[in-house]
Amino acid sequence: MVVHAVRGQVVITNTRMSFGTTGRIGVGLSPTGEGNMWKPLNLTGQGSLAGRMEQNDYMDLLPALHFTPMLNGKDSTNVTFQVRLGMYAANGQFMGNTGTRTDGGLTFILPETYIEARNILGSRWSAWVGVRFRRYDDIHICDYFYFDDHSAQGAGVSYKNTELAMYMPASTDSYPYNYKVTVAGATNPVIRQRQVYVLEHSIISNNGNTLKLLGEFHHVAASSDSASMHFKSDNGWVIGAKYNNAIKTRMPGSFNQFAVRYGKGIANGGDNGTTYTWSTYGAPDENGKYTNAYSFTTVEHFLLNLSRKITLNGYGVFTQSKGGASNDNKATYFDGSEIYNRKTDFVVGMRSIFYATNWLHLINELHYAVRKDGSNPDAAMWKFSFAPTIAPLGKRDPWCRPHIRLVMTLARYNDYAAANHYSPWLQINNKRWGTYVGVKTEWWIF
């Protein structure tokens, strides 16, 4: 299909249309839970940190068009138009529940729609614009994109291993990023827009090891909706480094990843299993600003393919964050509510995969998680999962998908977590032990 031609020299042709999908879906219950109702076992505020064997249903569909311009008969720019349609079941419902047509049920999102041009006309320059998942290494067993998750709307340009991008993430759900204006007698919500400028540079060694350096600057402008409500402008910044190291083992694919990141001011975000630096944590100071806010995160993640019989995948995450207010416990937010202004997360875990046969993989996971909000005592949890898994493609590989799993999970909470309902499970169950049994599938197909 010819899209464009100039004097018979440059022809852009649709050489490929691709379609991909990722997701998880299944059924499950809590044998010892209220009415056997399933609820997530992980600690409140940590999302899928500590494992996601019991995760809600979700599915992504990824259609894309790929174009290759022809310059004097030679391949040149690679152009991609990518769309992602996401669907997930809210409130713990199954995706096929008849009630998912109601508010709070089955939810549709469009997290990607963008154009990217790579190696423009054979050069080392690339560019993109739109909304996309800009995220790279993750702790897969926790779905935790821990260092450079810049999934938002924006634009970027890169040369070789250096990229400069600008993002404009926004929220119409909460202060201080929305306010109301009255125009021609009608009151409408508008966005107080944040701007995030990101500079990334990767240093790649001859043996393939990579050191990635990260710098960010955040700015949010002043705004007001009336004489009594005024938001001051505010700023923040981020620095960080991530090292990816290939490890030689009997089977290929082993690695070690280590990352450290520090955010200051309004760029101290990262909570509830996400690592967005623009999701500012905590309360502002008496001037309505986050000048003294900060967040420090370090992550260790490794995978060892020890033999054709066993793979080990382990991780550790430590995060400490403080808001702009001087209080270590709770402080007043913009809307007058009292929220925690300091928190600490510490989570470690390990997955082992024993390849009983090419198609039967026995997965074990053990996690230990601690959450401390304000000056509260530690809320802690141990969690163990055992998941006999059918891998129908028959590969002894930790990334072989799809999976069909029988999942059995047991969690034990400490006294403070149990007494203060520090997980969705504990919100409806006054018990120290949490349980889950289910049959799940996980896939990615491209």
N, C-alpha and C positions, 0 to 999 in steps of 0.2 A: 504494500500500500504506500504509494508516494504521497508524502505530506507537503513537501516544499522543494522547489528546484530553482536555481539561479543560473542562467546562462549554461545550463547543462553540466555544471561543475559540482554543485553541492546538492545532494539528494538525501532527505531524511526518511528513513523507512521504518515502519513498525516491524521489527524483527522478532518480537516476542511478547506474548501476553502471559503473565504468570498468575498463579492463584495459590495462596497459602492459608493455613489455618493452625491455630494453637488453642489449647483449652484443657479443661478438666470437667468431668461430670460423673455423677454416680448417685448412690443412695447410701444412707448411713443412719445410725441411731445410737443413743446412749443407753446401754442396758440398765444402768443404775440412775439415770436421770429422770426428772419429773416428766411423767407420761412418755418415757423413752425419747423425749425430744432432744435432737442434736443441737448443741451449741459449741462454738469454738472453745478450746481448752487453754489457749495461750493467754498470757497475762495482759490485762488491759493496758493500752498504750504502746504495745510492742508489735501489733499487727501479726504478720506471719513469722516474725523472729521466734525461734524455737520450733520451727518445722511447720509444714503446711499439708501434712497428710490428710487433715480433716477439712481442708479448705472448701468454701462454697463453690457451686457450679459457676463456670464462666466459659466463654468462647470468643475467639477473635477470627474474623474473616479478612484476608489480605489480598484483594485484587490489585494488580499493577500492570502498567504498560511500560515497555522498555523500547527506546528508540536508539538507533545508531546512525548518526550522520555519516555520509560517505563523502570524503574530500579527495578528489582526484583518484578515485578508485580505492582509497585506503580507509580503513576504519579509523574513527576519530572519537568525538565526544560520546560518552555513555549517558543517556538521559533517561530518568525514571520518573514516572508519575505513580505515586503510591497512595492507597487509601486503606484505612483499617477501620472496620466496624466491630465494636466490642459489645458483648452482651453478658450480663451477670445477674444472678438471682440475689435480691436483697433480703434482709431479715431472716436469713437462714433457710429460705424456701428452696425447694428443688426447682430447676429451670422449667420443668414441665408441669409445675403445680397450676391448677386451674385458676388460682388466685393471683397468678403473676401478671395478669392484665391490669391489676389495680395499682394505684400509687404505692410505691415502696416495694413493688414486686419485681418483675423482670425489667431491667434497666438497659437502655441502649445508649452507647456513647460513640463519638467519632474522634478518637485520639490521634489519628493521622490523616492528613491530606496535604501532600507537598510535591514539589518538583525539585529534583536534584540533577545537576549536570556535573559529571566527573571527567577530569582530564580534558578540559575544554579545548577542542581542535588540536588534540595531541599534546597539549601543554601539561604542566603539573598543577594548574589552577583548577579548583572546583568551587561550586556555589550551590546553594539551596535556599528555598523560601517556603514557608507554610507552617503547618503544625505537625509535629512528629515525635516519636519516641527517640530521643537522643540519649541513649543509655547503653552501657557497654558491659563490663564484667559484673557478674552477680553471684551471690551465694544461692545457687539454684534451689537447694533444699529448703531455703527460707524465702525465695523470690525477693531477695534483698539486693537492689542495685545500689551499691554502697558508696560510691565515690563521685561519679560524674553523670548522674541522672539529670539531664536537662530537657525533660519531656514537656514541651510547651510550644507556643506559637512564636515564630521569629524568623530569622534569616542568618545565613552565615557564608563566609568565604574562606577558603583554605589554599595554602600553597605548600606542597610536599607534606610534611608532618606537623604543620602549624595551622591552627584555625582560630579565627575571630568571629564570634557570633553575638547577636543581640536577641534577647528574648523579652516578651512582654506578657508574662503570666499574670492572670487577673482572677479575682474572686468577687462575685456579687452576693455572697452569702453572709459575710461578716465584716465588722469594723476591723481595721480602719480602711479597708479597701472598697467600700461602697458608701454612698451617701445619697440623699434624695434632693432633687431640684424640682421647682415648679415652673413650668413653661406654658403660657397660654391657658392657665387654670388647671392644668393636668400635672400631677406629681408622679415622677418617674425615677427609678433607681439608675444611677450612673456609676461608672467605675473610676476609682482613684488608681491610676495606672502605675504599676511598677515597671522599671526598666532594669534589665540584667545584662551586663556586658561580660562575656566569657572569653578568655584567652587560654588555649590549650596547646601544648607542644609535647611531642613524643620523641624520645631519644631511643633509637633502635640499634642494638649491638649486632655484631656480625653473627652471633649464635642465636639471634632471634629474641633475646630478652629485651624488655621495654621498660623505660622509665617515663612516666607521663607526669607533666607538671601542669598545675591548674591555678588560674587566677580569676577572680570575679569581682566586679563592682556593681552594687545595687543602689538604685535611687528611686524614691517615691516622692512625688511632688506634694506641695501643700494644697489643701482644699477646704471648703466650708459649705455647709448647706443652710446656715442661718447665722445670725450674729452671735448665737450662744454655742455654736458647734464649729470648732475649727481644728483641722488636723495640720500639724506642722510638717514640713518636708523632713526627710530622714534618709540616711545612707547606711551602707554596710559593705563589707568586703570579705573575700574568702581566699585562702591559699591552701595548697595541698600537693601531695605527691603520691603516686602509686607505682609500685614495682611489680612487674610480671616476670617470673623466672621459670623457665622450662626445667624440669627435673628428669634425669635419665633413670628409667626403671626398666624392668624386664619387658613390660608392655608399654607402647608409646602413649602419649597424651597426658602425662603427669605434669603438675605445675605447682608453684607456690606464688601467692599474691599477697602483698602487704600494702596497706594504704593508710595515710594519716591526713586529716583535713581539719582546718580551724576556720570558723566563721565568726565575724564580729558585727555588731549592730543589728540592723534588720536582716542580715544574711546569716542568722544563727539557726536556721530551720533544720528540721529533720526529726520527726516523731511518728509514732504509731506505724512503724514499718516502712515509712517513706524517708527519703533523704534529700528532698527538695530544700535547697538552702533558702529559697524565698518564702517558705512557710514559716514565718517568724514565730519563734517560741516565746512564751511567757508574756508578762505584762509590761507596759511602758513605765517610765519614771514619772515624776510629778510634773514634768514638762510635756508629757505625751510622746516621748522619744525613747529609742533603744540604744543610746550611746554606749552604755556599759554592758550590753548584752553580748553573750558569746556562746559558742558551742564547739566542743572538741570531740572528734570521733577517730578511732583507730580500728582497723579491721585486719585480721589474719585469716587467710583462706587457702586451703591446699587440697589437692587431689592426687592420690597415688594408685596407679594401676600396677599392683604388686606382682600379679601373675594372671594367668587365664582363669584362676579360681576366685580371686578376691580384689576388690577395689575399696579404698578408704577415702572418704571425703569429710574433712573437718573444718571448723571455723571458730572464730572468736570475735565478738563485737563489744566495744566499750564506748559509750557516749555520755558526756556530761554537758548539760546546757543550763544557761541562766538567762532570764529575761532582763529587761531594762530597769525594773524596779530594784530597790536595795534589799527588799525582803527575800529571805531564803525559802519561806514557806509560801503563803498565798499573798497575792497583791491584786489591786483593782484594775480590771481591764477597761477598754474604751466604753463599753456598754454598761458599766457599773457592776458587772459580775465579778466574783472573786475566783481567780484561777491560780493554779500552781505556777510558781516563778522559778523553780529550780527542779531538775530531775537528773537521775542517773540510770542508765541501762547497762547491764552486763549480761551477755548471753554467750554460752559456748555449746558446741554440739558436734556430733560425729555420726556419719552414715557409713555403714559397711554393706557391701553388696557381695554376696556369695553366689557364684554362678554354678548352680547345681547341674544345669545342662545349658545348652545354647539358648533355650527358650524359657527356662524356669530360673528366675533370679530371686534370691531371698534377701530382702532389704530389711536392715535393722537401723533404727535411729535412737540416739540418746541425747537429750538436751537438758541444760540447766540454765534457768533464766532468773534474773533479779531486776526488780523495778523499785526505785525509791523516788517518790514524789515529795518535794518540799522537805520538811523535817520529819516526815513519817518514818516509821521503821521499814526495813526491807520487806517487800513482798516477793516471795521466791517460789519456784516451781521446778520439779523434776518431771520429765516426760519421756516415755519410752514407746516406740512404735515398732511393730513387726508386720511386714507386708510381703507375703509370698506373691510373686509377680510373674505374669505371663508376658514375655516379649516376643510377639509373633514373628518379628523379622529375624529372630534367631542369631543375634550378635552378642558376644560377650564384651559389651561396651556400656559404660555408665550413661551414655547419651542415646542409646538405642530406644526409639519410640516408634509406635505407641506402646503404652503399658496398660495392662489390665490387672488390678491389684485387689487383693483381699487385705484390708487395713484393720489392724487392731491396736488401739492406743490406750495407754494408762498414764494419768498424770497425778502427781501428789503435790499439794500446796502446803506451805508453812502456815503457822497459826495466824499470822497477820493477814496473809492473802485470803485465807478461808473466812476469817471473821469480817473482813471488809469487802468481800465479794469482788476480788481483783481479777476476774475473768468473766466473759459472757456466760460460761458454764456456771460459775458461782453466783451469778445474778439470779438464777432460778433454782439453784441446788445448794442447800446448806450442808455440804459434805466436803471432807478433806480430799477424797479421791474422785477424779474425773475419768470418765470412760468414753470410748467411741469404738464402734464396729461398723464397717461399711465395705462396699465394693465400689472401686473408683477406677476411672481411666484417665490417663494423661497423654496428650499427643502434641506433636508439632510436625506438620506435613507441608513441605514446600516443593 
